[in-house]
Structure formats: C-alpha cells, structure tokens
Amino acid sequence: MEDKTVISFANVAAGYDGARDVLTDVSFNMSAGAFYFLTGASGAGKTTLLRLIYQLHPQTRGQIKLFGKSTSDLSRDEITDLRHKMAIVFQEYSLLSHLSVFDNVALPLRVRGVPDDKIKKLVAKVLDWVGLGKYGDANPRALSGGQQQRVSVARAIIVQPSILLADEPTGNLDDENASRLMELFIQMNKIFGTTIILATHSQKLLDTYKFPVIRVENHHVTFVGQKGPTAPEPKKVWKGPKPQNYFAELSKQFDDIENG
C-alpha cells in the first residue's frame, strides 16, 4: 500500500538560543490531503511548529520527515527542493511594496525559472480566481487588508503546493473576508488535494469549520478529535462563479498552461 504520509515528526524538540525547548517530544504523522487547524496561546509554539515543517528552524532532537525524506541529512539544495513543494501564508501578508500585485504573485514562479509566457497566463488565472483580476498593476499598499491577504494567498497557490502552512491568515480580517479566505483554502484542499495547516486564535472558525485541531500547550502537541469528515459548506460570500467548479477549471487550466 502506498504511504501517503507527507509530514512525520518523531520525538521532535525545538528551542531558541539555548533556552528551554519551546516544543518537546512532538510526534505525529499527517497524510496527504489533510486539513488541520493549529491552536494555542501566544508564544506556545504554533509558529515554531510551522517553521520546523518549512525547514526555517532546526530541531534540537528527534526526526522530521517530509514527503518520506528525513530532513536531517539533506543538503541545502535538497531543502530548497522540498520548500518548492510547500507554501506559507502569513498574517501580515509579507508583500513587497516595490512590486505590483502581479509581480508579487509571479515572484515564486520566477524563482523557479518558469518562462514569462506561462507566468503571465498563470498569474492572470490565479488573480481572477481570488477576485483580484483587475488589480494586477496596483501597488499592494493601495489595497484593503482583505485584498492584500488574497494577494498573499494567490502567491502561495500559484505553485500548486502539496503543503500549505497558514500562520494566523484571518487574524486581521473581518468576518466576511475571513469566510472568503476560508472558502479559498477549503476549495484548494478539495480540488488540489493540498495538505493544509492553518494556525488560528479564532474560536468562531473552529466552531464553524469542523476540521480536526492540533493544539500546542505546555510545550507539547496534542490532536483533538475531528467532529466530522469534512467542513460544512461556508457562507455564500463569494461573488464570482461557483468556487468548486471554478477551482476545478482553474486546476485544468494550470495543467494546460504548464504542459502547453
């Protein structure tokens, strides 16, 4: 039987500057296509866990495997290759103000050496999907908070990552924009099969979308039982085409563009 585990932690610990470990004895396996909320008090270690997965911070002990490969013995180039299969969405957007919306979204493709003609097509499709098709030439600072966050999501999904890590992405958004962003993530998970870990402080999100929860507390990680196999349908705040049908078409168009 094919092993579909994409993230595996075995007795992992991590800390900073010789201080007490922020995380201790973290062990879990996560399958491809899973969707988890990540919760815990400020400073509990949520961001540290995400940084460990993305290989931005080394563990002090234990073993981390990504896509079946132990990260301990990988070269810098091999780590870079692993990161190309992942993406991060930050609460503070992390957009480059000296670049247009289009160029912010295109950046990860340019880093990967994708030809310009394909970049133009892919960026146009993704900006259309997140409802920002008319804003490609805009400066990110001219957009609202919700729009900027959707730009950061567009930049993350443009590479069709196998793993998406989202660090408090709805923390600065109102309810409508938070619902819209959750809808984008849910469709990404359903149609692309992307494994998603979404850190949040919002009890409303946890109550509305019944995904299982990873809780970070007292330096340890626990998994809280899933209330249902999938999240309920989000509120219909999307103003464009039906999200699932549109996302399926977007996925097909991605393949056509990349293979054309």
N, C-alpha and C positions, 0 to 999 in steps of 0.2 A: 504494500500500500504506500502510495506517495506521501511523504512527510510534508505537510503544508504549514509547518511552523516557520514563522518569519522572524519572530523575536523570542529569544530564550535567555533568561537570567538564571544563574546557578550560584547561590550564596554570595551575591554581589554586595559590596560595601563601597561607599564613596564619601569623601570629605574634602575639606579645603584647608590648605596651609597648616597642616599638622594638627588641626583642631579635631574634636570628637567627630566621628563619622556622622554625616547627615542622614545617610541611609545605611542600614545594616541587614545582612542576611536576606537579601531580596532574591526570591526565586519564583519564576513563573514562565510559562510558555504561552505564546499568543499565535493563533492561527491566522493565515491569510484571510482577509475579508472581515475581520472582527471590527467592532466599533465599541470603544470604551470611553466613559467619562473618567477623568482623573481629578480627584478632590483631596482637600486637606487644608489646614490652616496656612496662612502666610508663613513662609520660612520652613515649612515641614519637609520640603524636598521635592515638590512636584516638578519644578523647573530642572532640578538636578537629574531627576529620572529621565526627563526628555533629552537633556544634554548627553546623558550616558547612551541613550539609544542612538542619537545622531552623531555620536563619537566626537563631541565637543569637549568632553571631560573624561579623564581616565578613572576607572575603578581602582580602589586601593587593594581589593582582593575579589576573588570569585571570577566567574567566566561569563562573558556575554557572547552570544551567537546571533548573527544577523543573516537571514537567508541561508542558514545552515553552516555559516563560517564563523569560527572563533575569531574575535577581533584582536585578541592578544598578540597574534603572530603576523598580523597583516602589515604590509608596507604602507607608506604614506599614499602612494598611488592607488593601492587596493582600497584603502579607506575612502579615498576620493570616489572611486568607482561605486562603493556602497552608498555613499551620500547621494550619488546621482539617481539612486532608486528611491530616495526619500525627499520630503519637503517639510518646511516649517512655516507656520503662520503665527506671527507674533501679535500680541495685544496692541502694541504701539506701532503697528503697520510696517516700520522699518523700510519705508520707501525712500528713494533717492530724489531729493528735491531738485537737483540739477538736471534730472532726466524727465522726459514726458511720461505720461501714463503708458503709452505704447512701449517706450524704451525700458521702463521698469519691468513690464511683463515679459519683454523679449530677452532680458538680461540672461536668465538661466539657459536659454536656447543658444545664445551667442557664446556663452562659456563652453557649451558642449560642441561648438563648431557647426551648428545647423546652418545650411545655406539660407541666404537672405530671402529668396523667393518663398521658401517654406515658412520662414519666420513670419513674414507678412500675413500669410494665409492663416497660420495657427493663432497668432495674436488677435487677428480680426475675429475669428470664430469664438475664442475664449472671452474676449471683451463683450461680444454680443451676448454670450451665454450668461455672464454676470450682470447684464443690463447696463453696460457702460460702452456700448458700441460707438457712441457719438463723442466719447471723451478721450480718444487716443492721443490727440495733440495737446491735451490740457496738462498743466502742471499739477502734480498731486496736491500741492498746498491750496489749490483753488477748489478742491472737492470737500464735501462734507465728511465727517468721520465714518459714516456708514459706507460711503463711496470709496474712501481710501482703504477701508478694510476689504472691500470686494476686489480692489486692485491687488491687494496682497494675496487674496485667495486665488485670483487669476494667475498671478506669478507662480504660485505654488502648484496649481494643477496643470500648468502649461506643459510640464514634463511628464504628465500622467504617472505620478509617483506610486510605487507599491505601498509605501507607508507615508501617511501624513500625520505630523505632530502639530497640534494647535495649542498654543500657550495663552489661555485666557482670551480667545479671539473675540468674545462678545462682551468683554468687561466694560468697554467704553460705549456700547451701543444701546439705543432704546429698544423696547420690546419688538417693534416691527422689524427693525434691521437685524436684531438677534435671531428672530424667527426666519427671516430670509436667509441669513447666513447658515443657520442650521439646515435649512432645506437644501442649500447647495452642498453641504457636507454629506447629507443623507443620500442625495442622488449620486454623488461621487462614489460613495460606498456601495450603493446598489448596482450601479451600472459599470463602473470601472473595477469594482471589487477591491477598492483601496482599503487597507487596514488603517484605521483612524484612532488616535488617542487624543482626546480633547480635554484639556485642563479647564476647570471652571469653579467659581465660587457660587454660582447661581443655583439655588435650590429650586427655582422655578424651572430651569432647564432639566434638572434631574427628575422633577415630578412630571414634566410634560413628555419627555422623550425617554422611554423606559429601557435605555441601554444599561448594560452592567457597569459597575463602578469599581475603579481602582482607588482605594483610599490610602493616603500616606499619613501616618500618625505615629508618634514616638519612635521615629527612625525606621519604622517598618512599613511594609506594603501589604495590604490585605485586599482581597477581591470580594465584593458584595454581590450577592446573587442577582441574577437577571430576572426582571419582573415579566418579561415577555420576549419572544424570539426576535421581534423587530420593534422599532419605534413606531408609535402611531403616526398617522399622516399629519404633517404640520399644518398650521393655519394657512389658508389660501391667500397669502400676501403677495405672491409672485404676480407681476403684471404682464408678463410676456407669455410665450407658448407654454403648454403643459410641460413642467420640468422634466419628468421622466422620459417622455417621448423625445423632447429636445436634446436631453443629455445622451440618449441612445444614438440619435442622429449625429450629435457632436462627436461621439466616440468613433462612429463610422467614418466621419469626415477626417478625423485625426489620422486614421489608418490610411485613407485615400491620399491625403496630403503627404504623409511620410513615405508611402510606397510609390508615389507618383513621380 
